[in-house]
Amino acid sequence: MTETFVPPTRFAVPGRIAVSEQAASVWQTATLAEIRRETPRAATFRFAVPDWPGHLPGQHLMVRLTAEDGYVAQRHYSIASAPDDSGHVELTLDHIEGGEVSGWFHTVARPGDRVEVRGPVSGFFAWPGDRPALLIGAGSGVVPLMSMVRHHRARNLIVPLRLLVSARSPEELIYAGEFGAETTPVFTRSAPEGVPVGRMTAAHVAPLLAEQPRLGWEAYVCGSNSFAEHASRLLVAAGQPVDRIRIERFG
């Protein structure tokens, strides 16, 4: 997502909003409970949302901030947490230069602050855990994919899941401490000793596709416009059916 506004001053705390039966379509209050640093430019913001209706991995949350003068800014963000995290929702945000909402979160927000949220939003990129999933992401594009990984672990699902994630360096790999055997990292600028440096290639994708010759994969690609185009071309060239590639892009 591209943000182009100048960060305003600290936003006022909105009042609590009643939740209707159609909770996904109304705004409600979320209280910031914790901030965790992931990389030098990315952090996870954990919210308590008592009336959260639940979500599927891959869905979005809409966030709305209201300034003291009445100015309103709202953004869509992918949900990072697993659906089983009852009463809490996590967002992992890059600090975008000049971004008014991400800038507020990274420089102003503190635990105890409240914002308005609405969701979950969008179901196209959702993965309910019912089919083999091949996840490919770059940078903060790993956020909705991590929700899928966490869901897979929380439910002890036996359906196959693999994650191929690209980052500039180990220091910029979001969630680096959480990845396990399901994850293959690719580093484009610097890497640990003995690990090749370079862009994601067919050599990374083809072996993963070959792991599921019978059922095949549902592929989920998330990243910048250029990365999404590149990764989807690699998938198609390796034999992945076009109608089984779901793409979420930003930028």
Backbone hydrogen bonds, N-H to C=O, Kabsch-Sander energy under -0.5 kcal/mol:
donor,donor_aa,acceptor,acceptor_aa,energy
12,A,66,T,-1.3
23,A,21,E,-1.5
25,S,22,Q,-1.9
26,V,23,A,-1.2
28,Q,117,V,-2.4
30,A,115,V,-2.9
31,T,48,A,-2.2
32,L,30,A,-0.5
32,L,113,D,-3.4
33,A,46,R,-3.3
34,E,46,R,-1.5
36,R,44,T,-2.8
38,E,42,A,-2.3
39,T,42,A,-2.1
42,A,39,T,-0.6
43,A,93,L,-1.8
44,T,36,R,-3.3
45,F,91,L,-3.5
46,R,34,E,-2.8
46,R,44,T,-0.6
47,F,45,F,-0.5
47,F,89,V,-3.1
48,A,31,T,-2.9
49,V,47,F,-0.6
49,V,87,G,-2.7
52,W,49,V,-2.2
59,Q,56,L,-2.1
60,H,121,V,-2.6
61,L,77,Y,-2.8
62,M,118,R,-3.0
63,V,75,R,-2.9
64,R,116,E,-2.9
65,L,73,A,-3.0
66,T,12,A,-0.5
67,A,71,Y,-3.3
70,G,67,A,-2.0
73,A,65,L,-2.3
75,R,63,V,-2.1
77,Y,61,L,-2.8
79,I,59,Q,-2.2
80,A,90,E,-2.9
81,S,90,E,-0.9
85,D,82,A,-1.7
86,S,84,D,-2.3
88,H,85,D,-2.0
89,V,47,F,-2.1
91,L,45,F,-2.1
93,L,43,A,-2.4
93,L,91,L,-0.5
95,H,41,R,-2.5
96,I,94,D,-1.1
99,G,96,I,-2.5
100,E,98,G,-0.6
103,G,99,G,-1.8
104,W,100,E,-1.2
105,F,101,V,-2.3
106,H,102,S,-2.3
107,T,103,G,-1.9
108,V,104,W,-2.3
109,A,104,W,-2.4
112,G,32,L,-3.3
113,D,110,R,-2.4
115,V,30,A,-2.3
116,E,64,R,-2.0
117,V,28,Q,-2.8
118,R,62,M,-2.1
119,G,23,A,-0.5
121,V,60,H,-2.1
126,A,123,G,-1.0
127,W,57,P,-2.6
133,A,160,P,-2.1
134,L,218,E,-2.0
135,L,133,A,-0.6
135,L,162,R,-3.3
136,I,220,Y,-3.1
137,G,164,L,-2.2
138,A,222,C,-1.4
139,G,166,S,-2.3
141,G,138,A,-2.4
142,V,139,G,-1.5
143,V,140,S,-1.7
145,L,141,G,-0.5
146,M,142,V,-2.3
147,S,143,V,-1.3
148,M,144,P,-1.1
149,V,145,L,-2.2
150,R,146,M,-2.9
151,H,147,S,-2.0
152,H,148,M,-2.5
153,R,149,V,-2.1
154,A,150,R,-3.0
155,R,151,H,-2.1
156,N,153,R,-0.9
157,L,152,H,-2.1
162,R,133,A,-2.3
163,L,182,E,-3.1
164,L,135,L,-3.3
165,V,163,L,-0.5
165,V,184,T,-2.0
166,S,137,G,-2.6
167,A,186,V,-2.6
172,E,169,S,-1.1
173,L,170,P,-1.2
174,I,172,E,-1.0
176,A,173,L,-1.4
178,E,175,Y,-2.4
179,F,175,Y,-1.0
179,F,176,A,-0.5
183,T,180,G,-1.8
184,T,163,L,-2.8
186,V,165,V,-2.6
187,F,196,P,-0.5
188,T,167,A,-2.0
189,R,168,R,-2.1
190,S,168,R,-2.1
195,V,192,P,-2.3
198,G,187,F,-2.7
204,H,201,T,-1.4
205,V,201,T,-1.3
206,A,202,A,-2.7
208,L,204,H,-0.5
208,L,205,V,-0.6
209,L,205,V,-1.9
210,A,206,A,-1.9
211,E,208,L,-1.1
212,Q,209,L,-1.5
216,G,212,Q,-0.7
218,E,132,P,-2.4
219,A,217,W,-0.6
219,A,244,R,-2.8
220,Y,134,L,-2.6
221,V,246,R,-3.1
222,C,136,I,-2.3
223,G,248,E,-1.6
225,N,250,F,-1.0
228,A,224,S,-3.0
229,E,225,N,-2.1
230,H,226,S,-2.2
231,A,227,F,-3.2
232,S,228,A,-2.1
233,R,229,E,-1.8
234,L,230,H,-2.0
235,L,231,A,-2.1
236,V,232,S,-2.3
237,A,233,R,-2.6
238,A,234,L,-1.5
239,G,236,V,-1.4
240,Q,235,L,-2.7
244,R,241,P,-1.8
245,I,242,V,-1.4
246,R,219,A,-3.1
248,E,221,V,-2.9
250,F,223,G,-1.5
